[in-house]
Amino acid sequence: MTAAVAAYDVTRTYELDGVSVPALRGVTLEVAPGDYLSIVGRSGSGKSTLMHLLGALDRPTSGRLVVGDRDTATLSAPEMARLRNTAIGFVFQSFHLLTRTSALDNVALPLTYRGVRLAERRRRAGAMLDRVGLGHRLGHRPNQLSGGEQQRVAIARALVTDPGVLLADEPTGNLDSASGQAVLDLLEQLNAEQGVALVVVTHDREIASRAHRGITMSDGLIVDAR
């Protein structure tokens, strides 16, 4: 079975003021379709760098990164952008919603880049908001929504393109415990029912323990896997 996304012996080194700083030092990881994986580690462990690579937001310094059946080394920058838009969904700690835009149009935004017509992208966005329990909030702007509702909008936006992989970076970090629990429940439900591979990056080992499997990172390496 082809992995949804895979990294093979990837390294990532940054040049800072003439000094080479290794963020990843040879990481191999395969995420299967429908997988539910947690990535944990302290600040500076490399977990966020790995997430950026898995999301095709960056390229490795060395090694191979494959999304679906596409080796990213062969792709131009526009092709990488199209791959992100079709294959990967992102959920961030800070939501990253357009503040003056309705929930409906926030969710529809990724479809704009695909050239989907206005009526169709709003139909699909409305259906996805209904799927995450916000069908009654289509016209509300982010400042009219609670933190948990804003994160649900962000999840709907991530899923409206029907990606194979959903990357969630500290998805409950800005939420109270009840809202955080509800968001995790929703992500797990979508993973189980829609088969989207779910990768949760977190520092919280209690959240990480909910995943079907997990890795722990330290100093740019995977140091433990379960």
DAKA-V599540 format. One line per field, one symbol per residue. burial: # if it has 16 or more other ideal C-beta (glycine too) atoms within 10 Angstrom, else .. A space follows every 10 residues. Layout:
# DAKA-V599540
burial = ???
This chain:
# DAKA-V599540
burial = ..######.# .#........ .###..#.#. #..####### #...###### ######.### ..#.####.# .#..#....# ..######## ###.#.#... .#######.# #....#.... ##.###.##. ##.#..##.# ##..#.#### ########## #.######## ##.##...## .###.###.# #....##### ##....##.# #..####..# .#....
